Amino acid sequence: MTASRRIHQPIKGRAIRKLLWKRLHLPRAVVHPLLSAAKRAANPAQVRLRRDLAREAAGSGSALSGVPERDGYRLLASGEVPGIDAVLSRCAEIYHGARRDAEDEDHRFNPRKRFLLSLLSGPEFCAYPDLIRFMVSRPVLDVATAYLGAVPVLAGAALWWTPPNETAERSQLFHLDGEDERQLKLLINVFETRPEHGPFTLIPAEHSAPLCNAAAMRRRIPDEEVDARCGLANRVSFEGGPGSGGFVDTSRCLHYGSRLTRQDRLVLMVQFLRFDCPTESTFDFAVPPDLPGLDPDPVQKLALGLE
């Protein structure tokens, strides 16, 4: 059997996007399609294979129902995702270890986001193969594949701890993620999450669209404008017991999280992007082909960037 190796992606879109969009001020509506087209042209066999395997996966019958196109999100109840109990135990173990082994002040201040601290991010997950196996488990991966129309890339992951805070700034305000025109994230509440925990909150894609079109170049949108255009009743929060949460397209659904938190919140975030995504994830990591206990099928290998 031939050993797995990493797929070579010759075009790194993040640096090119920075030049074309931020420095030369070309419209994102021009830059993103250009970068996507270049990636497809550089990897035509990958594009075909990912689409072909997506069609096969669609007929296999997933253990989880998909994400409605109109909504751009799908809530998950506690215990709905297969294998979630072991994942919750592992994430709780990491959290309690971090709290035990460090002084409180070590976690209080993040130079960029004091309200959202990463206990694990990107390549640090390679120390926990069980978590990576969960991220590309077929029930999870099949949902992402169906929504994105091709086998996606496991683009990144983070274990986020939100300590108590009284702020409403940066990603605590309504915004969209800008890696692509669509993507899919899985957000899992490790502990019970209620309003006092500052839950992830979104506006469904169909209600977000008019405001996003009107404010396409703005990074943050005030609550007053969102509520006036989208309606306060259209806010959806990922609340519930351990293992609850949901899938969400954070490129189409206005969202925020970690706002005005009165009790600790712990969330596992898994990010899937299309292979021809214009820009790479800020949580990017490369899973080594020889990761212990990893025996991926063809769909999982593509998601992990292996061939």
C-alpha positions as CSV (number, residue, x, y, z in Angstrom):
1,M,0.0,0.0,0.0
2,T,1.4,3.4,-1.0
3,A,2.0,5.8,1.9
4,S,-0.2,8.9,2.1
5,R,1.4,12.2,1.2
6,R,0.2,15.8,1.5
7,I,-1.5,17.4,-1.5
8,H,0.5,20.3,-2.9
9,Q,-1.4,23.5,-3.3
10,P,0.9,25.8,-5.4
11,I,-1.2,29.0,-4.9
12,K,-1.5,30.6,-1.4
13,G,-4.3,33.0,-1.7
14,R,-3.9,35.0,1.5
15,A,-0.8,36.9,0.5
16,I,-2.2,37.6,-3.0
17,R,-5.5,38.8,-1.6
18,K,-3.7,41.1,0.8
19,L,-1.9,42.7,-2.2
20,L,-4.9,42.9,-4.6
21,W,-7.7,43.8,-2.2
22,K,-6.1,45.6,0.8
23,R,-3.2,47.4,-1.0
24,L,-4.4,47.9,-4.6
25,H,-8.1,48.2,-3.4
26,L,-9.5,45.9,-6.1
27,P,-13.1,44.9,-5.2
28,R,-13.4,41.6,-3.3
29,A,-16.0,40.6,-5.8
30,V,-13.2,40.6,-8.4
31,V,-10.4,39.3,-6.2
32,H,-12.1,36.2,-4.8
33,P,-13.4,34.7,-8.1
34,L,-9.9,35.4,-9.6
35,L,-8.1,33.5,-6.9
36,S,-10.6,30.6,-6.9
37,A,-10.3,30.2,-10.6
38,A,-6.5,30.2,-10.4
39,K,-6.6,27.4,-7.8
40,R,-9.0,25.3,-9.9
41,A,-6.8,25.8,-13.0
42,A,-3.7,24.7,-11.0
43,N,-5.5,21.6,-9.6
44,P,-8.1,20.3,-12.2
45,A,-7.8,16.7,-11.1
46,Q,-8.4,17.6,-7.5
47,V,-11.5,19.6,-8.4
48,R,-13.0,16.7,-10.4
49,L,-12.1,14.1,-7.7
50,R,-13.7,16.1,-4.9
51,R,-16.9,16.6,-6.9
52,D,-17.1,13.0,-7.9
53,L,-16.6,11.7,-4.3
54,A,-19.2,14.3,-3.1
55,R,-21.8,12.7,-5.4
56,E,-20.9,9.2,-4.1
57,A,-21.1,10.5,-0.5
58,A,-24.5,12.0,-1.1
59,G,-26.0,8.5,-1.9
60,S,-24.5,6.8,1.1
61,G,-27.0,8.2,3.7
62,S,-25.5,10.4,6.4
63,A,-26.2,10.0,10.1
64,L,-26.9,13.7,10.3
65,S,-29.3,15.8,8.2
66,G,-27.8,18.6,6.2
67,V,-27.8,22.4,6.4
68,P,-30.7,24.1,4.6
69,E,-29.4,26.4,1.8
70,R,-31.9,29.1,2.7
71,D,-31.0,29.2,6.4
72,G,-27.2,28.6,6.2
73,Y,-27.2,27.0,9.6
74,R,-28.5,23.9,11.4
75,L,-28.9,23.5,15.1
76,L,-27.6,20.4,17.0
77,A,-29.1,19.0,20.1
78,S,-27.0,17.5,22.9
79,G,-25.8,14.1,22.0
80,E,-27.0,14.3,18.4
81,V,-23.5,14.0,16.8
82,P,-22.2,10.5,16.9
83,G,-19.1,10.1,19.2
84,I,-19.6,13.4,20.9
85,D,-19.3,12.2,24.5
86,A,-15.6,11.2,24.1
87,V,-14.9,14.5,22.4
88,L,-16.6,16.5,25.3
89,S,-14.5,14.5,27.9
90,R,-11.3,15.3,26.0
91,C,-12.0,19.0,25.6
92,A,-13.1,19.3,29.3
93,E,-9.8,17.6,30.3
94,I,-7.8,20.1,28.3
95,Y,-9.7,23.0,29.8
96,H,-9.3,21.9,33.4
97,G,-5.6,21.2,32.8
98,A,-5.1,24.7,31.5
99,R,-6.9,26.2,34.4
100,R,-5.0,24.1,36.9
101,D,-1.5,24.6,35.4
102,A,-1.6,28.3,34.8
103,E,-2.2,31.4,36.9
104,D,-5.5,33.1,36.2
105,E,-3.7,36.2,34.9
106,D,-2.0,34.1,32.2
107,H,-5.4,33.6,30.6
108,R,-6.9,37.0,31.3
109,F,-5.2,39.0,28.6
110,N,-5.0,38.2,24.9
111,P,-3.4,41.2,23.0
112,R,-6.1,41.0,20.4
113,K,-9.1,39.4,22.0
114,R,-9.2,39.3,25.8
115,F,-12.7,37.8,25.6
116,L,-11.8,34.8,23.4
117,L,-8.8,32.6,24.3
118,S,-7.5,29.6,22.3
119,L,-6.6,26.6,24.5
120,L,-5.9,24.7,21.3
121,S,-5.5,26.1,17.8
122,G,-4.3,24.7,14.4
123,P,-1.4,22.3,14.6
124,E,-1.7,21.9,18.4
125,F,-4.6,19.5,17.7
126,C,-2.1,17.0,16.2
127,A,-1.3,16.1,19.8
128,Y,-4.9,14.8,20.1
129,P,-5.6,12.4,17.2
130,D,-8.9,11.5,18.7
131,L,-10.2,15.0,18.1
132,I,-9.0,15.1,14.5
133,R,-10.6,11.7,13.9
134,F,-13.9,13.3,15.1
135,M,-13.5,16.3,12.9
136,V,-13.4,14.2,9.8
137,S,-15.8,11.5,11.0
138,R,-18.2,10.8,8.2
139,P,-21.4,12.1,9.9
140,V,-19.6,15.5,10.3
141,L,-17.7,15.5,7.0
142,D,-20.8,14.4,5.0
143,V,-22.7,17.5,6.1
144,A,-19.9,19.8,5.1
145,T,-19.4,18.0,1.8
146,A,-23.1,18.2,0.9
147,Y,-23.4,21.9,1.8
148,L,-20.2,23.0,0.0
149,G,-20.8,20.8,-3.1
150,A,-17.5,19.0,-3.0
151,V,-15.2,17.3,-0.5
152,P,-13.9,20.2,1.5
153,V,-10.6,20.8,3.3
154,L,-10.5,20.6,7.1
155,A,-9.1,24.1,7.1
156,G,-8.7,24.7,10.8
157,A,-9.9,24.2,14.4
158,A,-9.8,25.8,17.8
159,L,-10.8,25.1,21.3
160,W,-12.1,28.5,22.5
161,W,-12.5,29.5,26.1
162,T,-14.4,32.7,26.9
163,P,-13.8,33.9,30.4
164,P,-16.3,36.4,32.1
165,N,-16.2,39.8,30.3
166,E,-18.3,42.9,30.0
167,T,-17.2,43.8,26.4
168,A,-19.0,44.1,23.1
169,E,-16.3,44.7,20.5
170,R,-14.5,43.1,17.5
171,S,-16.0,39.6,16.9
172,Q,-18.5,40.3,19.6
173,L,-20.3,42.5,17.1
174,F,-22.2,41.3,14.0
175,H,-19.9,40.4,11.2
176,L,-19.2,37.9,8.4
177,D,-16.1,35.8,7.9
178,G,-14.2,36.7,4.8
179,E,-12.2,33.6,3.7
180,D,-14.7,32.7,1.0
181,E,-18.3,33.5,-0.2
182,R,-19.4,30.4,1.7
183,Q,-17.9,28.0,4.2
184,L,-19.1,25.8,7.0
185,K,-18.1,25.7,10.7
186,L,-19.1,23.2,13.4
187,L,-19.5,24.8,16.8
188,I,-19.9,22.4,19.8
189,N,-20.7,23.6,23.3
190,V,-18.5,21.6,25.6
191,F,-20.4,22.7,28.7
192,E,-24.0,23.8,29.2
193,T,-24.5,27.1,27.4
194,R,-27.2,29.6,28.3
195,P,-27.6,33.4,27.7
196,E,-25.2,34.2,30.6
197,H,-22.4,32.3,28.9
198,G,-22.4,34.6,25.8
199,P,-23.5,32.0,23.3
200,F,-22.7,32.1,19.6
201,T,-25.6,34.1,17.9
202,L,-26.5,34.4,14.2
203,I,-29.0,35.8,11.8
204,P,-30.1,33.2,9.2
205,A,-28.6,33.6,5.7
206,E,-31.9,34.7,4.0
207,H,-32.3,37.5,6.5
208,S,-28.6,38.4,6.6
209,A,-28.4,38.7,2.8
210,P,-30.0,42.2,2.2
211,L,-27.9,43.8,4.9
212,C,-24.7,42.1,3.8
213,N,-25.3,43.4,0.3
214,A,-25.8,46.9,1.6
215,A,-22.8,46.8,3.9
216,A,-20.5,44.5,2.0
217,M,-17.3,46.4,2.7
218,R,-18.0,47.0,6.4
219,R,-16.3,44.8,8.9
220,R,-18.7,45.2,11.9
221,I,-22.4,46.1,11.9
222,P,-24.1,47.7,14.9
223,D,-26.9,45.8,16.6
224,E,-29.4,48.7,15.9
225,E,-28.9,48.4,12.2
226,V,-29.1,44.6,12.2
227,D,-32.3,44.6,14.3
228,A,-33.9,47.3,12.1
229,R,-33.2,45.5,8.9
230,C,-33.3,41.8,9.9
231,G,-35.6,41.9,13.0
232,L,-34.7,41.1,16.6
233,A,-36.8,37.9,16.4
234,N,-34.5,36.5,13.8
235,R,-31.6,36.1,16.1
236,V,-30.6,32.4,16.7
237,S,-28.4,31.4,19.6
238,F,-26.5,28.1,20.0
239,E,-27.7,27.4,23.5
240,G,-28.2,24.0,25.2
241,G,-26.5,21.3,27.1
242,P,-23.0,19.7,26.6
243,G,-22.7,18.6,22.9
244,S,-25.3,21.1,21.6
245,G,-24.4,23.7,19.0
246,G,-24.7,23.7,15.3
247,F,-23.3,24.0,11.8
248,V,-23.2,27.5,10.4
249,D,-22.0,29.2,7.2
250,T,-20.2,32.2,8.8
251,S,-19.6,33.8,5.4
252,R,-23.4,34.1,4.8
253,C,-24.9,34.4,8.3
254,L,-24.2,37.5,10.3
255,H,-23.0,36.4,13.7
256,Y,-21.2,37.2,16.9
257,G,-20.2,35.4,20.1
258,S,-18.6,35.7,23.6
259,R,-20.5,38.9,24.3
260,L,-21.1,40.1,27.9
261,T,-20.3,36.7,29.4
262,R,-20.9,36.1,33.1
263,Q,-19.7,32.5,33.2
264,D,-17.0,30.5,31.4
265,R,-17.9,29.2,28.0
266,L,-15.9,26.5,26.2
267,V,-16.5,25.8,22.4
268,L,-14.9,23.4,20.0
269,M,-14.8,25.0,16.5
270,V,-14.1,23.0,13.3
271,Q,-13.8,24.9,10.0
272,F,-14.4,23.5,6.5
273,L,-13.5,25.4,3.4
274,R,-13.7,24.6,-0.3
275,F,-10.5,23.4,-1.9
276,D,-10.4,26.5,-4.2
277,C,-11.1,28.9,-1.3
278,P,-9.6,32.3,-2.2
279,T,-7.9,32.7,1.2
280,E,-6.7,30.1,3.7
281,S,-7.9,29.8,7.3
282,T,-6.3,31.7,10.1
283,F,-6.5,28.4,12.1
284,D,-4.7,26.4,9.4
285,F,-2.9,23.2,10.2
286,A,-1.5,20.3,8.3
287,V,-2.3,16.8,9.7
288,P,0.7,14.5,9.3
289,P,0.0,11.4,7.1
290,D,1.3,9.1,9.9
291,L,-0.9,10.5,12.7
292,P,-1.4,7.6,15.2
293,G,-4.7,5.8,14.8
294,L,-5.6,7.5,11.5
295,D,-6.9,5.2,8.8
296,P,-8.9,7.6,6.5
297,D,-11.1,6.5,3.7
298,P,-10.8,8.4,0.3
299,V,-13.2,11.2,1.3
300,Q,-11.5,11.7,4.7
301,K,-8.0,11.7,3.0
302,L,-9.1,14.6,0.8
303,A,-10.5,16.5,3.7
304,L,-7.2,16.1,5.5
305,G,-5.2,17.2,2.5
306,L,-3.7,13.8,1.8
307,E,-3.5,11.7,-1.3
